[in-house]
Protein backbone atom coordinates (compact mmCIF):
# COMPACT_ATOMS: atom_id res chain seq x y z
CA UNK A 1 0.00 0.00 0.00
CA UNK A 2 1.34 3.44 -0.91
CA UNK A 3 1.17 6.48 1.34
CA UNK A 4 -1.42 8.01 -0.99
CA UNK A 5 -3.77 5.06 -0.34
CA UNK A 6 -3.89 5.46 3.43
CA UNK A 7 -7.40 6.23 4.66
CA UNK A 8 -8.92 7.05 8.03
CA UNK A 9 -9.58 3.33 8.60
CA UNK A 10 -5.95 2.47 7.83
CA UNK A 11 -4.76 5.09 10.31
CA UNK A 12 -7.22 3.79 12.93
CA UNK A 13 -8.65 7.20 13.72
CA UNK A 14 -10.99 6.90 16.68
CA UNK A 15 -14.63 8.07 16.52
CA UNK A 16 -15.45 11.65 17.49
CA UNK A 17 -15.80 11.99 21.25
CA UNK A 18 -16.68 15.68 21.34
CA UNK A 19 -16.29 19.14 19.94
CA UNK A 20 -16.32 22.62 21.32
CA UNK A 21 -15.12 26.17 20.84
CA UNK A 22 -12.25 28.22 22.21
CA UNK A 23 -12.12 32.02 22.15
CA UNK A 24 -8.70 33.06 20.89
CA UNK A 25 -7.55 36.61 21.53
CA UNK A 26 -7.32 38.46 18.22
CA UNK A 27 -8.49 35.48 16.16
CA UNK A 28 -12.01 34.93 17.40
CA UNK A 29 -13.57 31.51 17.79
CA UNK A 30 -11.58 28.34 17.18
CA UNK A 31 -13.54 25.14 16.60
CA UNK A 32 -12.04 21.93 18.04
CA UNK A 33 -12.97 18.29 17.50
CA UNK A 34 -11.43 15.41 19.43
CA UNK A 35 -11.62 11.65 19.82
CA UNK A 36 -10.66 9.43 22.73
CA UNK A 37 -7.14 9.37 21.25
CA UNK A 38 -6.63 13.13 20.87
CA UNK A 39 -7.34 16.32 18.97
CA UNK A 40 -8.52 15.67 15.41
CA UNK A 41 -9.37 19.12 14.05
CA UNK A 42 -8.87 22.77 14.91
CA UNK A 43 -10.58 25.19 12.57
CA UNK A 44 -11.03 28.93 12.18
CA UNK A 45 -14.48 28.20 10.72
CA UNK A 46 -17.45 26.28 12.09
CA UNK A 47 -16.80 22.55 11.77
CA UNK A 48 -18.82 20.76 9.14
CA UNK A 49 -20.29 17.33 9.77
CA UNK A 50 -20.33 17.63 13.56
CA UNK A 51 -23.49 16.00 14.84
CA UNK A 52 -23.17 15.96 18.61
CA UNK A 53 -23.88 18.84 20.97
CA UNK A 54 -20.92 21.07 21.79
CA UNK A 55 -19.17 20.27 25.05
CA UNK A 56 -16.61 22.13 27.13
CA UNK A 57 -13.15 21.93 25.70
CA UNK A 58 -10.96 19.77 27.90
CA UNK A 59 -8.16 21.48 29.81
CA UNK A 60 -5.79 19.19 27.88
CA UNK A 61 -6.50 21.41 24.84
CA UNK A 62 -7.72 24.67 26.40
CA UNK A 63 -4.85 25.27 28.85
CA UNK A 64 -2.01 25.16 26.26
CA UNK A 65 -4.06 27.34 23.89
CA UNK A 66 -4.73 29.85 26.69
CA UNK A 67 -1.02 30.04 27.50
CA UNK A 68 -0.18 30.41 23.81
CA UNK A 69 -2.58 33.33 23.31
CA UNK A 70 -1.32 34.91 26.55
CA UNK A 71 2.06 35.14 24.81
CA UNK A 72 3.81 32.32 26.66
CA UNK A 73 5.99 30.00 24.60
CA UNK A 74 3.59 27.17 24.00
CA UNK A 75 3.86 23.65 25.24
CA UNK A 76 1.89 21.77 22.61
CA UNK A 77 4.24 18.76 22.66
CA UNK A 78 2.04 17.02 25.24
CA UNK A 79 -1.24 17.71 23.45
CA UNK A 80 -2.48 14.30 22.24
CA UNK A 81 -3.34 14.21 18.54
CA UNK A 82 -5.43 11.83 16.45
CA UNK A 83 -4.34 12.72 12.92
CA UNK A 84 -5.06 11.02 9.64
CA UNK A 85 -2.85 11.55 6.61
CA UNK A 86 -0.35 9.99 4.28
CA UNK A 87 3.02 8.90 5.61
CA UNK A 88 4.51 12.02 3.99
CA UNK A 89 1.96 14.35 5.60
CA UNK A 90 2.51 12.79 9.01
CA UNK A 91 6.29 13.27 8.62
CA UNK A 92 5.77 16.93 7.68
CA UNK A 93 3.41 17.55 10.59
CA UNK A 94 5.87 15.92 12.98
CA UNK A 95 8.67 18.17 11.67
CA UNK A 96 6.46 21.25 12.09
CA UNK A 97 5.98 20.42 15.78
CA UNK A 98 9.76 20.72 16.18
CA UNK A 99 9.90 24.35 14.99
CA UNK A 100 10.40 26.43 18.14
CA UNK A 101 8.20 29.32 19.21
CA UNK A 102 9.28 32.55 17.50
CA UNK A 103 11.23 30.88 14.69
CA UNK A 104 10.32 30.14 11.10
CA UNK A 105 11.49 27.68 8.47
CA UNK A 106 11.17 27.67 4.70
CA UNK A 107 9.22 25.01 2.83
CA UNK A 108 12.58 23.84 1.48
CA UNK A 109 14.02 23.70 4.98
CA UNK A 110 11.20 21.45 6.15
CA UNK A 111 11.60 19.27 3.05
CA UNK A 112 15.31 18.91 3.79
CA UNK A 113 14.59 18.12 7.46
CA UNK A 114 12.38 15.16 6.50
CA UNK A 115 14.98 13.91 4.00
CA UNK A 116 12.94 14.86 0.92
CA UNK A 117 14.90 17.94 -0.21
CA UNK A 118 13.04 18.35 -3.51
CA UNK A 119 9.56 18.13 -1.98
CA UNK A 120 9.01 21.81 -1.16
CA UNK A 121 5.65 21.96 -2.93
CA UNK A 122 4.50 18.75 -1.27
CA UNK A 123 5.42 20.29 2.10
CA UNK A 124 3.23 23.25 1.15
CA UNK A 125 0.36 20.90 0.31
CA UNK A 126 0.77 19.06 3.63
CA UNK A 127 0.64 22.43 5.39
CA UNK A 128 -2.52 23.31 3.46
CA UNK A 129 -4.34 20.18 4.71
CA UNK A 130 -2.96 20.34 8.28
CA UNK A 131 -6.04 19.52 10.39
CA UNK A 132 -4.76 21.18 13.58
CA UNK A 133 -3.10 24.53 12.79
CA UNK A 134 -1.47 26.32 15.73
CA UNK A 135 -0.95 22.98 17.55
CA UNK A 136 0.95 21.76 14.48
CA UNK A 137 2.41 25.20 13.68
CA UNK A 138 2.23 25.43 9.89
CA UNK A 139 2.14 29.24 10.31
CA UNK A 140 5.88 29.03 11.07
CA UNK A 141 6.71 28.02 7.49
CA UNK A 142 7.51 30.76 4.97
CA UNK A 143 8.53 31.01 1.34
CA UNK A 144 12.16 30.77 0.20
CA UNK A 145 12.41 34.56 -0.22
CA UNK A 146 11.37 34.92 3.44
CA UNK A 147 7.91 36.17 2.36
CA UNK A 148 5.08 35.06 4.60
CA UNK A 149 3.39 33.12 1.80
CA UNK A 150 -0.05 31.61 2.16
CA UNK A 151 -1.92 30.17 5.10
CA UNK A 152 -5.11 28.13 5.22
CA UNK A 153 -6.52 30.47 7.87
CA UNK A 154 -5.57 33.56 5.85
CA UNK A 155 -2.35 35.56 5.71
CA UNK A 156 -3.68 38.06 8.29
CA UNK A 157 -4.02 35.24 10.83
CA UNK A 158 -0.56 33.92 9.96
CA UNK A 159 0.87 37.40 10.53
CA UNK A 160 -0.99 37.73 13.84
CA UNK A 161 0.25 34.33 15.09
CA UNK A 162 3.86 35.08 14.13
CA UNK A 163 3.68 38.55 15.70
CA UNK A 164 2.33 36.98 18.91
CA UNK A 165 5.47 34.81 18.93
CA UNK A 166 7.70 37.85 18.44
CA UNK A 167 8.59 37.27 14.79
CA UNK A 168 9.37 40.58 13.12
CA UNK A 169 8.50 41.22 9.51
CA UNK A 170 8.08 44.18 7.24
CA UNK A 171 5.70 44.25 4.27
CA UNK A 172 5.24 40.50 4.46
CA UNK A 173 8.95 39.64 4.68
CA UNK A 174 10.46 38.01 7.77
CA UNK A 175 13.30 40.14 9.13
CA UNK A 176 16.84 38.70 9.46
CA UNK A 177 17.83 36.54 12.42
CA UNK A 178 14.57 34.62 12.76
CA UNK A 179 14.86 32.17 9.91
CA UNK A 180 16.54 28.82 10.39
CA UNK A 181 16.92 26.96 7.12
CA UNK A 182 17.22 23.49 8.66
C-alpha positions as CSV (number, residue, x, y, z in Angstrom):
1,X,0.0,0.0,0.0
2,X,1.3,3.4,-0.9
3,X,1.2,6.5,1.3
4,X,-1.4,8.0,-1.0
5,X,-3.8,5.1,-0.3
6,X,-3.9,5.5,3.4
7,X,-7.4,6.2,4.7
8,X,-8.9,7.0,8.0
9,X,-9.6,3.3,8.6
10,X,-5.9,2.5,7.8
11,X,-4.8,5.1,10.3
12,X,-7.2,3.8,12.9
13,X,-8.6,7.2,13.7
14,X,-11.0,6.9,16.7
15,X,-14.6,8.1,16.5
16,X,-15.5,11.7,17.5
17,X,-15.8,12.0,21.3
18,X,-16.7,15.7,21.3
19,X,-16.3,19.1,19.9
20,X,-16.3,22.6,21.3
21,X,-15.1,26.2,20.8
22,X,-12.2,28.2,22.2
23,X,-12.1,32.0,22.2
24,X,-8.7,33.1,20.9
25,X,-7.6,36.6,21.5
26,X,-7.3,38.5,18.2
27,X,-8.5,35.5,16.2
28,X,-12.0,34.9,17.4
29,X,-13.6,31.5,17.8
30,X,-11.6,28.3,17.2
31,X,-13.5,25.1,16.6
32,X,-12.0,21.9,18.0
33,X,-13.0,18.3,17.5
34,X,-11.4,15.4,19.4
35,X,-11.6,11.7,19.8
36,X,-10.7,9.4,22.7
37,X,-7.1,9.4,21.3
38,X,-6.6,13.1,20.9
39,X,-7.3,16.3,19.0
40,X,-8.5,15.7,15.4
41,X,-9.4,19.1,14.1
42,X,-8.9,22.8,14.9
43,X,-10.6,25.2,12.6
44,X,-11.0,28.9,12.2
45,X,-14.5,28.2,10.7
46,X,-17.5,26.3,12.1
47,X,-16.8,22.5,11.8
48,X,-18.8,20.8,9.1
49,X,-20.3,17.3,9.8
50,X,-20.3,17.6,13.6
51,X,-23.5,16.0,14.8
52,X,-23.2,16.0,18.6
53,X,-23.9,18.8,21.0
54,X,-20.9,21.1,21.8
55,X,-19.2,20.3,25.0
56,X,-16.6,22.1,27.1
57,X,-13.1,21.9,25.7
58,X,-11.0,19.8,27.9
59,X,-8.2,21.5,29.8
60,X,-5.8,19.2,27.9
61,X,-6.5,21.4,24.8
62,X,-7.7,24.7,26.4
63,X,-4.8,25.3,28.8
64,X,-2.0,25.2,26.3
65,X,-4.1,27.3,23.9
66,X,-4.7,29.9,26.7
67,X,-1.0,30.0,27.5
68,X,-0.2,30.4,23.8
69,X,-2.6,33.3,23.3
70,X,-1.3,34.9,26.5
71,X,2.1,35.1,24.8
72,X,3.8,32.3,26.7
73,X,6.0,30.0,24.6
74,X,3.6,27.2,24.0
75,X,3.9,23.7,25.2
76,X,1.9,21.8,22.6
77,X,4.2,18.8,22.7
78,X,2.0,17.0,25.2
79,X,-1.2,17.7,23.4
80,X,-2.5,14.3,22.2
81,X,-3.3,14.2,18.5
82,X,-5.4,11.8,16.5
83,X,-4.3,12.7,12.9
84,X,-5.1,11.0,9.6
85,X,-2.8,11.5,6.6
86,X,-0.4,10.0,4.3
87,X,3.0,8.9,5.6
88,X,4.5,12.0,4.0
89,X,2.0,14.4,5.6
90,X,2.5,12.8,9.0
91,X,6.3,13.3,8.6
92,X,5.8,16.9,7.7
93,X,3.4,17.5,10.6
94,X,5.9,15.9,13.0
95,X,8.7,18.2,11.7
96,X,6.5,21.3,12.1
97,X,6.0,20.4,15.8
98,X,9.8,20.7,16.2
99,X,9.9,24.3,15.0
100,X,10.4,26.4,18.1
101,X,8.2,29.3,19.2
102,X,9.3,32.5,17.5
103,X,11.2,30.9,14.7
104,X,10.3,30.1,11.1
105,X,11.5,27.7,8.5
106,X,11.2,27.7,4.7
107,X,9.2,25.0,2.8
108,X,12.6,23.8,1.5
109,X,14.0,23.7,5.0
110,X,11.2,21.4,6.2
111,X,11.6,19.3,3.0
112,X,15.3,18.9,3.8
113,X,14.6,18.1,7.5
114,X,12.4,15.2,6.5
115,X,15.0,13.9,4.0
116,X,12.9,14.9,0.9
117,X,14.9,17.9,-0.2
118,X,13.0,18.3,-3.5
119,X,9.6,18.1,-2.0
120,X,9.0,21.8,-1.2
121,X,5.6,22.0,-2.9
122,X,4.5,18.8,-1.3
123,X,5.4,20.3,2.1
124,X,3.2,23.3,1.2
125,X,0.4,20.9,0.3
126,X,0.8,19.1,3.6
127,X,0.6,22.4,5.4
128,X,-2.5,23.3,3.5
129,X,-4.3,20.2,4.7
130,X,-3.0,20.3,8.3
131,X,-6.0,19.5,10.4
132,X,-4.8,21.2,13.6
133,X,-3.1,24.5,12.8
134,X,-1.5,26.3,15.7
135,X,-1.0,23.0,17.5
136,X,1.0,21.8,14.5
137,X,2.4,25.2,13.7
138,X,2.2,25.4,9.9
139,X,2.1,29.2,10.3
140,X,5.9,29.0,11.1
141,X,6.7,28.0,7.5
142,X,7.5,30.8,5.0
143,X,8.5,31.0,1.3
144,X,12.2,30.8,0.2
145,X,12.4,34.6,-0.2
146,X,11.4,34.9,3.4
147,X,7.9,36.2,2.4
148,X,5.1,35.1,4.6
149,X,3.4,33.1,1.8
150,X,-0.1,31.6,2.2
151,X,-1.9,30.2,5.1
152,X,-5.1,28.1,5.2
153,X,-6.5,30.5,7.9
154,X,-5.6,33.6,5.8
155,X,-2.3,35.6,5.7
156,X,-3.7,38.1,8.3
157,X,-4.0,35.2,10.8
158,X,-0.6,33.9,10.0
159,X,0.9,37.4,10.5
160,X,-1.0,37.7,13.8
161,X,0.3,34.3,15.1
162,X,3.9,35.1,14.1
163,X,3.7,38.5,15.7
164,X,2.3,37.0,18.9
165,X,5.5,34.8,18.9
166,X,7.7,37.9,18.4
167,X,8.6,37.3,14.8
168,X,9.4,40.6,13.1
169,X,8.5,41.2,9.5
170,X,8.1,44.2,7.2
171,X,5.7,44.3,4.3
172,X,5.2,40.5,4.5
173,X,9.0,39.6,4.7
174,X,10.5,38.0,7.8
175,X,13.3,40.1,9.1
176,X,16.8,38.7,9.5
177,X,17.8,36.5,12.4
178,X,14.6,34.6,12.8
179,X,14.9,32.2,9.9
180,X,16.5,28.8,10.4
181,X,16.9,27.0,7.1
182,X,17.2,23.5,8.7
